[in-house]
């Protein structure tokens, strides 16, 4: 998961789509994440993982 800030998006409620979610926070951040990953548990951040979350966020909210 990652925290995003996008001034052009005013998300009022949680959005879910398949394995992707966006959760607005009171400070203006949007928490974006993936609910399922079949790779086992690994705390390392990867470019591929970040790209997957960002692509999913944009598919849910194209203005992002």
N, C-alpha and C positions, 0 to 999 in steps of 0.2 A: 504494500500500500504506500501511497505518497500523499503529501499535502500540496495542494495547488492553490494559487491565487489568480483569479481572472476578473478584472474589473468590469468586463463587458457582460458577465454572467451574474445574475442575481437569483441563485437557486434557493427556493423556499422549502423544499421537502426532499427527502431521500429519493434517489432514482435507482432502480434495479433493472438489469437487462441480462438475462442469461447468467453468466459468471462475473458480471461487472457491476460495481455499485459506485455511487457518488453520494456523499453525505455532507451537507452544508454545516459549517460551524459558525458560532456567533461572532467570531472575530474576522469573518470574511473568507477564511480558508475553505476549500472543498477537499474532503478526504476522498481519494479515489483508490479503488482496489479491485482485486480479483478474488472471488470466493473459493475457487478450486484450482489447485495446481497439483499434478500427479508426479512431481519430481522429488518428493521427500522434503524434509525441513532443512532449509539452508538460509542463514541470515545474510549472506552476501548479496549485495545489490548488483544487478547485471543490466547492461544496456538493453538487452532483449526484453527483460522483465519490465523495465521502465517504459520502453516503446509499447509494449502490450497494454500497459495501464493507460498511457497517454492516448493511444489509438482508440481504446475503449471509451475513454472519457469524451473524446471528440465525436465518436459515433453516437453517444447519448445526448451530447449538447454541442452541436456543430459550431455554435458561436464561440466556443472555447478555443 
